[in-house]
């Protein structure tokens, strides 16, 4: 019996150390997690969040049009819409998983499909949807995450990872290979790379004057800026760095500042293993369910173009609120979506919060 047990142990050890894996981790050194004090001090401002919709699987992003319709893309491929206080109704059924939603300058709806790697342009009546971005022989997309439409019709979109798909999101974060990017699709159909070497590129927006682009690098705990016009055109910089949690989607507040969601707190194990690629490769051989798990973390924050965090909103620990994958301000109300397709923190609810 002892020999059998020893053989099992040695086999397991050999598997963990030497079994082939597609993961190619890159060494990096995160800064210490900032203390949860000052602007990051816990508070109860999200305790008064109200349930906006229930029983809709993974309403990742909630946006509102000029007629007061609120839209969200769901895990089952539907985009639903509703007016406040009314049940959701199907607007259109897509073949994929629409997550990031945004409106074009003409008011039409666009959706980023993280499952199929598409960007959809949807007719105003919801009867037709055109794929305006999809993989070609020259350019392959598998994990498109978010979109923003410029005033001239350019569509900026993020690819979280070029090596890993939605179901492999943990591997993308564990590898930390800088394989995320931002692309732009021009009105004539051309697609160009805008910014590469990003760590799990997530939310993307342009500034109100469209002089720069912001992208949330979920895997690097930062928000990166790329200047698009002016004397600093082409320069990239970390506008916010060493955030206390994984940032998600971005949006513009009515006053020109920015909102961002926090996906889940940073994981001490991931930070400790960041400089040790071999240890992370060993970790990758464990069953997916054994890898570090995200936990519900209801938290959003607002910041300005100078990189100053203006306010953070959190909730009482243990309160029955999920993580928020997005936050969009409409008037004096925050609309907050919740994750789907991620795993441990998926939710089927959307929320609103009155600011005043």
SVG drawing of the C-alpha trace seen along z (x, -y; Angstrom):
<svg xmlns="http://www.w3.org/2000/svg" viewBox="-44 -70 54 72">
<polyline fill="none" stroke="black" stroke-width="0.4" points="0.0,0.0 2.9,-2.3 4.5,-1.8 1.2,-2.5 0.7,-5.7 4.3,-6.8 3.7,-6.1 0.5,-8.1 2.3,-11.0 5.2,-10.9 2.9,-10.7 0.9,-13.7 4.2,-15.6 5.5,-14.8 2.2,-15.9 2.3,-19.3 5.9,-19.9 6.2,-18.6 2.9,-18.0 2.6,-20.1 0.6,-23.3 -0.3,-26.1 0.3,-28.7 3.4,-30.7 3.5,-33.0 5.5,-36.2 7.3,-37.5 6.1,-40.8 6.1,-42.6 2.9,-44.2 3.1,-47.0 1.7,-46.3 -2.0,-46.6 -2.9,-50.1 -4.4,-50.4 -8.2,-50.7 -8.2,-54.2 -8.8,-57.7 -10.6,-57.6 -10.6,-53.8 -12.0,-53.6 -14.9,-51.2 -18.3,-52.8 -22.0,-51.9 -23.0,-54.1 -24.0,-51.0 -26.2,-49.6 -29.2,-51.6 -28.8,-50.0 -32.2,-48.9 -32.9,-45.9 -33.5,-47.0 -34.1,-43.6 -34.0,-40.0 -33.8,-36.6 -31.8,-37.9 -28.6,-35.9 -25.4,-38.0 -26.6,-41.5 -23.0,-42.7 -23.7,-46.3 -26.8,-48.5 -27.2,-51.5 -30.0,-54.0 -31.2,-55.7 -32.8,-59.1 -36.3,-57.6 -35.5,-56.1 -35.2,-52.5 -32.6,-50.6 -30.7,-47.8 -28.6,-44.9 -27.0,-42.0 -27.4,-38.6 -25.6,-35.3 -28.2,-33.5 -27.5,-35.9 -30.5,-38.2 -30.4,-41.9 -33.3,-43.0 -34.7,-46.4 -37.2,-47.9 -38.4,-51.1 -37.7,-51.6 -40.2,-49.7 -41.3,-47.4 -40.2,-43.8 -37.5,-43.3 -38.6,-42.3 -36.5,-40.8 -35.2,-43.5 -33.2,-41.1 -31.7,-37.6 -28.1,-37.3 -25.9,-34.2 -23.3,-34.9 -22.8,-36.7 -23.3,-40.5 -21.5,-42.2 -20.3,-45.8 -23.1,-48.0 -22.9,-51.5 -24.8,-53.9 -23.5,-55.5 -23.9,-59.3 -27.1,-58.5 -28.5,-56.7 -28.2,-53.2 -27.0,-50.4 -23.7,-48.5 -22.7,-45.4 -19.4,-43.6 -19.7,-39.8 -17.2,-38.2 -18.1,-34.6 -18.1,-34.8 -15.6,-37.7 -18.0,-40.0 -19.1,-43.6 -22.8,-44.0 -24.6,-47.0 -28.3,-46.7 -31.2,-48.5 -33.3,-50.9 -36.3,-48.5 -34.2,-45.5 -35.2,-43.5 -31.8,-43.3 -28.2,-43.0 -25.1,-43.3 -21.7,-41.9 -19.4,-44.9 -16.3,-43.2 -15.5,-39.5 -12.5,-37.3 -10.8,-37.1 -7.9,-35.1 -5.7,-38.1 -7.1,-39.1 -8.7,-36.7 -10.8,-37.8 -11.9,-35.5 -12.5,-37.6 -13.9,-41.0 -15.0,-42.7 -16.1,-46.3 -16.8,-49.1 -17.0,-52.8 -18.3,-54.8 -16.7,-58.1 -18.7,-61.0 -17.4,-60.3 -18.5,-56.7 -15.2,-55.0 -15.8,-52.0 -13.1,-51.4 -13.1,-47.9 -11.1,-45.8 -9.9,-42.3 -9.2,-41.0 -6.9,-38.3 -5.8,-37.0 -4.6,-33.7 -7.5,-32.8 -11.3,-32.9 -14.1,-33.7 -14.1,-30.2 -10.3,-30.6 -10.4,-34.0 -8.5,-32.8 -5.7,-31.5 -5.4,-34.9 -5.0,-36.6 -2.6,-33.9 -0.4,-34.1 -0.1,-38.0 1.4,-37.9 0.2,-41.3 -1.9,-39.8 -4.8,-42.3 -5.3,-45.1 -7.5,-48.0 -8.6,-48.2 -10.6,-50.7 -13.0,-50.0 -13.4,-52.9 -16.7,-53.7 -15.3,-52.3 -14.7,-48.9 -10.9,-49.1 -9.7,-47.7 -6.5,-48.9 -4.6,-48.1 -4.6,-51.1 -2.9,-49.9 -1.3,-46.5 0.5,-44.7 -2.4,-45.2 -3.1,-43.0 -6.7,-41.7 -8.1,-44.8 -11.6,-45.5 -13.6,-48.7 -12.7,-51.3 -13.9,-54.9 -12.8,-58.1 -12.6,-61.4 -15.5,-63.8 -13.4,-65.8 -12.0,-62.6 -8.4,-63.7 -7.5,-60.5 -8.6,-56.9 -8.9,-55.1 -8.7,-51.4 -9.1,-49.3 -6.3,-46.7 -8.0,-44.3 -4.9,-42.0 -2.6,-44.9 -4.9,-46.8 -4.6,-50.0 -6.3,-52.3 -4.1,-53.3 -4.4,-56.4 -3.4,-56.8 -3.3,-60.3 -5.1,-60.4 -4.6,-64.1 -2.5,-67.1 1.2,-67.4 1.2,-64.1 -0.4,-62.1 0.7,-58.4 1.9,-58.6 0.6,-56.0 0.7,-56.3 -0.9,-54.8 -3.6,-57.3 -4.4,-55.2 -2.1,-52.5 -2.0,-50.0 -5.7,-49.9 -6.9,-47.9 -9.1,-45.5 -9.6,-44.3 -11.1,-47.2 -13.9,-46.4 -15.9,-48.6 -15.6,-52.4 -18.1,-55.1 -18.4,-58.9 -20.3,-60.8 -22.5,-63.7 -19.9,-66.2 -17.1,-64.7 -15.4,-62.6 -15.4,-58.8 -16.9,-55.9 -15.3,-52.5 -16.4,-49.2 -14.4,-46.9 -14.7,-43.2 -13.3,-41.5 -10.5,-42.2 -6.9,-41.4 -5.7,-37.9 -2.7,-37.7 -1.6,-34.4 -1.6,-35.9 0.4,-38.9 2.9,-36.7 3.4,-34.4 3.7,-37.3 7.5,-37.2 7.5,-33.3 6.4,-32.1 7.2,-28.5 5.1,-28.4 2.2,-29.9 2.7,-27.2 2.4,-24.6 -0.8,-26.3 -2.3,-26.2 -2.1,-22.4 -4.6,-22.2 -8.3,-21.8 -9.9,-25.1 -12.1,-24.9 -9.0,-24.9 -7.6,-28.1 -8.0,-31.3 -11.7,-32.3 -13.2,-35.8 -15.6,-36.8 -18.5,-39.2 -17.2,-42.8 -19.8,-45.5 -17.6,-48.6 -17.5,-51.4 -15.5,-54.6 -15.3,-57.9 -12.1,-59.6 -11.1,-62.5 -8.7,-63.1 -5.9,-64.1 -5.9,-60.6 -7.5,-61.7 -10.0,-59.3 -12.9,-61.5 -15.1,-59.1 -15.5,-55.4 -18.7,-53.6 -18.8,-50.3 -21.2,-48.3 -21.4,-46.7 -19.5,-43.4 -21.9,-40.5 -24.7,-42.4 -26.7,-40.6 -25.1,-42.4 -23.1,-41.0 -20.0,-42.3 -20.8,-45.0 -19.3,-44.5 -20.3,-48.0 -21.5,-51.3 -23.2,-53.9 -24.7,-57.2 -28.0,-58.4 -29.1,-61.7 -28.8,-61.2 -29.0,-57.4 -26.2,-54.8 -27.1,-51.7 -25.0,-48.7 -24.7,-45.5 -23.5,-42.1 -21.2,-39.4 -22.1,-36.4 -19.9,-33.7 -17.2,-34.2 -18.1,-31.5 -18.1,-32.0 -19.5,-35.5 -22.1,-35.3 -25.4,-37.0 -28.8,-37.4 -29.6,-40.8 -29.1,-44.5 -29.2,-47.4 -29.7,-51.1 -28.5,-53.6 -29.9,-57.1 -27.0,-59.5 -29.0,-62.3"/>
</svg>
